[in-house]
Amino acid sequence: MAEPASLIMLQFLAWVADRPRTYGETMEAWRSTCPRLSVWEDAIIDGLVRIDNGAGRAVVLTARGRKILRNGAEAPAV
């Protein structure tokens, strides 16, 4: 069974989904030098977000990222 998404990952995915985000804006808001808080890197590695190659270099959720966000939002509060 897959491990549920962390709260910080769900927050990141919701932030990306909220409105169009550029790569620069995402890096400014979510880049971290702390290896224990690598939400941006984890999202890329896990295929939850991607960077469009267009002029704006938009950061967008993948189908997998949308599914994780939807499932996380539907999870009962603990």
LOSE-297096 format. One line per field, with one value per atom (N, C-alpha, C): residue number from 1; residue in one letter; atom name; x, y, z. Coordinates in Angstrom, 1 decimal. Atoms other than C-alpha are relative to their C-alpha. Layout:
# LOSE-297096
i <- [NUM:...]
aa <- [a:...]
at <- [CA:...]
c1 <- [X:...]
c2 <- [Y:...]
c3 <- [Z:...]
***
This chain:
# LOSE-297096
i <- [1:1:1:2:2:2:3:3:3:4:4:4:5:5:5:6:6:6:7:7:7:8:8:8:9:9:9:10:10:10:11:11:11:12:12:12:13:13:13:14:14:14:15:15:15:16:16:16:17:17:17:18:18:18:19:19:19:20:20:20:21:21:21:22:22:22:23:23:23:24:24:24:25:25:25:26:26:26:27:27:27:28:28:28:29:29:29:30:30:30:31:31:31:32:32:32:33:33:33:34:34:34:35:35:35:36:36:36:37:37:37:38:38:38:39:39:39:40:40:40:41:41:41:42:42:42:43:43:43:44:44:44:45:45:45:46:46:46:47:47:47:48:48:48:49:49:49:50:50:50:51:51:51:52:52:52:53:53:53:54:54:54:55:55:55:56:56:56:57:57:57:58:58:58:59:59:59:60:60:60:61:61:61:62:62:62:63:63:63:64:64:64:65:65:65:66:66:66:67:67:67:68:68:68:69:69:69:70:70:70:71:71:71:72:72:72:73:73:73:74:74:74:75:75:75:76:76:76:77:77:77:78:78:78]
aa <- [m:m:m:a:a:a:e:e:e:p:p:p:a:a:a:s:s:s:l:l:l:i:i:i:m:m:m:l:l:l:q:q:q:f:f:f:l:l:l:a:a:a:w:w:w:v:v:v:a:a:a:d:d:d:r:r:r:p:p:p:r:r:r:t:t:t:y:y:y:g:g:g:e:e:e:t:t:t:m:m:m:e:e:e:a:a:a:w:w:w:r:r:r:s:s:s:t:t:t:c:c:c:p:p:p:r:r:r:l:l:l:s:s:s:v:v:v:w:w:w:e:e:e:d:d:d:a:a:a:i:i:i:i:i:i:d:d:d:g:g:g:l:l:l:v:v:v:r:r:r:i:i:i:d:d:d:n:n:n:g:g:g:a:a:a:g:g:g:r:r:r:a:a:a:v:v:v:v:v:v:l:l:l:t:t:t:a:a:a:r:r:r:g:g:g:r:r:r:k:k:k:i:i:i:l:l:l:r:r:r:n:n:n:g:g:g:a:a:a:e:e:e:a:a:a:p:p:p:a:a:a:v:v:v]
at <- [N:CA:C:N:CA:C:N:CA:C:N:CA:C:N:CA:C:N:CA:C:N:CA:C:N:CA:C:N:CA:C:N:CA:C:N:CA:C:N:CA:C:N:CA:C:N:CA:C:N:CA:C:N:CA:C:N:CA:C:N:CA:C:N:CA:C:N:CA:C:N:CA:C:N:CA:C:N:CA:C:N:CA:C:N:CA:C:N:CA:C:N:CA:C:N:CA:C:N:CA:C:N:CA:C:N:CA:C:N:CA:C:N:CA:C:N:CA:C:N:CA:C:N:CA:C:N:CA:C:N:CA:C:N:CA:C:N:CA:C:N:CA:C:N:CA:C:N:CA:C:N:CA:C:N:CA:C:N:CA:C:N:CA:C:N:CA:C:N:CA:C:N:CA:C:N:CA:C:N:CA:C:N:CA:C:N:CA:C:N:CA:C:N:CA:C:N:CA:C:N:CA:C:N:CA:C:N:CA:C:N:CA:C:N:CA:C:N:CA:C:N:CA:C:N:CA:C:N:CA:C:N:CA:C:N:CA:C:N:CA:C:N:CA:C:N:CA:C:N:CA:C:N:CA:C:N:CA:C:N:CA:C:N:CA:C:N:CA:C:N:CA:C]
c1 <- [0.9:0.0:0.9:-0.7:1.3:-0.2:0.1:2.1:-0.8:0.7:-0.3:0.9:-0.8:0.9:0.1:-0.2:2.3:-0.8:0.8:0.5:0.7:-0.7:3.3:-0.1:0.2:3.0:-1.3:1.3:-0.7:-0.1:0.0:-0.2:0.7:-0.7:2.3:-0.8:0.9:0.0:-1.2:1.2:-2.9:0.5:-0.5:-0.7:0.3:-0.2:0.3:-1.3:1.3:-3.3:-0.8:0.8:-4.6:-0.1:0.0:-3.6:1.3:-1.2:-0.9:1.2:-1.2:2.6:1.2:-1.2:5.9:1.1:-1.1:9.1:0.7:-0.7:10.7:-0.8:0.9:7.7:0.0:0.0:7.7:1.3:-1.3:11.4:0.2:0.0:11.1:-0.8:0.9:8.3:0.3:-0.1:9.3:1.4:-1.3:13.0:0.5:-0.5:14.7:1.4:-1.3:18.3:0.0:0.1:17.1:-0.4:0.3:17.2:-1.2:1.2:14.3:-1.3:1.2:12.0:0.2:-0.3:12.4:-1.2:1.3:8.8:0.1:-0.1:9.7:0.7:-0.8:12.3:-0.8:0.8:10.0:-1.1:1.1:7.1:0.5:-0.6:9.3:0.3:-0.4:10.8:-1.2:1.2:7.4:-1.0:0.9:5.9:-1.3:1.2:3.4:-0.2:0.0:4.3:1.0:-0.9:6.0:0.2:-0.3:7.6:-0.3:0.3:6.1:1.2:-1.1:8.7:-0.4:0.4:6.7:0.8:-0.7:7.9:-0.1:0.2:6.5:0.5:-0.5:7.9:-1.0:1.0:4.7:0.2:0.0:4.7:-1.5:1.4:1.6:-0.1:0.2:0.2:-0.1:0.2:0.4:-1.4:1.2:-2.6:0.2:-0.3:-0.9:-0.1:0.0:-0.5:-1.4:1.4:-4.2:-0.7:0.6:-5.2:0.4:-0.5:-3.0:-0.7:0.6:-4.4:-1.5:1.4:-8.0:-0.2:0.1:-7.5:0.4:-0.4:-5.7:-1.1:1.0:-8.5:-1.2:1.1:-11.0:0.2:-0.4:-9.1:-0.7:0.6:-10.8:1.1:-0.9:-9.2:0.3:-0.5:-7.2:0.1]
c2 <- [-1.2:0.0:1.2:-1.2:3.4:0.9:-0.9:5.9:1.2:-1.2:8.8:1.2:-1.3:12.2:0.8:-0.9:14.4:1.2:-1.2:17.5:1.1:-1.0:19.7:-0.3:0.4:17.8:0.4:-0.4:18.4:1.5:-1.5:22.1:0.5:-0.4:22.3:-0.2:0.3:20.6:0.9:-0.9:22.8:1.4:-1.3:25.9:0.0:0.1:24.8:0.0:0.1:24.0:1.3:-1.2:27.3:1.0:-0.9:29.4:-0.3:0.2:29.4:0.5:-0.3:29.4:-0.2:0.2:30.0:-0.7:0.7:28.1:0.9:-0.9:31.2:0.3:-0.2:31.9:-1.2:1.2:28.3:-0.2:0.1:28.3:1.0:-1.0:31.5:-0.4:0.4:30.1:-1.3:1.4:26.4:-0.6:0.5:26.0:-0.1:0.2:24.6:-0.6:0.6:23.8:-1.1:1.0:21.5:-1.3:1.2:17.9:-0.7:0.6:17.0:0.7:-0.7:19.5:0.3:-0.1:18.8:-0.2:0.2:19.1:0.2:-0.3:20.6:-1.2:1.1:17.9:-1.3:1.2:15.1:0.0:-0.1:16.3:-0.2:0.3:16.3:-1.4:1.4:12.9:-0.9:0.9:11.4:0.2:-0.3:12.8:0.6:-0.7:15.0:1.3:-1.3:18.2:-0.1:-0.1:19.1:1.4:-1.4:22.2:0.0:-0.1:23.2:0.7:-0.6:24.2:1.3:-1.3:27.3:1.2:-1.2:30.8:0.3:-0.2:31.1:-1.0:1.1:27.8:-0.3:0.3:27.0:-1.3:1.2:24.5:-0.4:0.5:22.3:-1.4:1.3:19.3:-1.0:1.1:16.0:-0.7:0.7:13.6:-0.7:0.6:11.8:1.0:-1.0:15.0:0.4:-0.4:15.9:-1.1:1.1:12.4:0.0:-0.1:12.7:1.1:-1.1:16.1:-0.3:0.3:15.0:-1.1:1.1:11.8:0.6:-0.6:13.9:0.9:-0.9:16.4:-0.8:0.8:13.6:-0.9:0.9:11.8:0.6:-0.4:11.9:0.6:-0.7:14.2:-1.0:0.9:12.3:0.7]
c3 <- [0.0:0.0:0.0:0.1:-0.9:1.2:-1.2:1.9:-0.4:0.3:2.1:-0.2:0.2:0.9:1.3:-1.1:3.6:-0.1:0.0:4.7:-0.9:0.8:3.2:-1.5:1.4:-0.1:-0.5:0.4:-0.2:-0.1:0.0:0.6:-1.3:1.2:-2.2:-1.3:1.1:-4.7:-0.1:0.0:-3.7:-0.4:0.4:-4.1:-1.5:1.4:-7.6:-0.8:0.7:-8.5:0.1:-0.3:-7.1:-1.2:1.1:-10.1:-0.8:0.8:-12.9:0.8:-0.7:-11.4:-0.9:0.8:-13.1:0.8:-0.6:-12.4:1.0:-0.9:-10.9:1.3:-1.2:-8.6:0.9:-0.8:-7.5:0.8:-0.7:-6.7:1.1:-1.0:-4.8:1.3:-1.2:-2.6:0.6:-0.6:-2.2:0.0:0.0:-2.7:1.4:-1.4:0.4:-0.1:-0.1:1.3:1.1:-1.1:4.1:-0.7:0.7:2.9:0.6:-0.6:5.3:-0.5:0.6:3.5:-1.4:1.4:-0.1:-0.9:0.6:-1.2:-1.5:1.4:-4.6:-0.7:0.6:-5.4:0.0:-0.2:-4.1:-1.0:1.0:-6.3:-1.4:1.3:-9.4:-0.2:0.1:-8.7:0.0:0.0:-7.9:-1.1:1.2:-11.1:0.3:-0.4:-9.3:-0.7:0.7:-11.1:-1.2:1.2:-14.4:-0.3:0.4:-15.9:-1.5:1.5:-19.3:-0.6:0.7:-21.9:-0.7:0.6:-23.0:0.6:-0.4:-22.6:1.5:-1.4:-19.1:1.0:-0.8:-17.9:1.2:-1.1:-16.0:0.7:-0.8:-13.2:0.1:0.0:-13.5:0.7:-0.5:-11.8:-1.1:0.9:-13.6:0.4:-0.3:-13.7:1.4:-1.3:-10.8:1.2:-1.0:-8.8:0.3:-0.3:-9.3:0.8:-0.7:-8.1:1.5:-1.4:-5.0:0.8:-0.7:-4.2:0.3:-0.2:-4.7:1.1:-1.0:-2.6:1.4:-1.2:0.1:0.6:-0.4:0.2:0.5:-0.4:0.6:1.3:-1.1:3.4:1.3:-1.2:6.8:0.9:-1.0:9.5:1.1:-1.1:12.1:1.3]
***
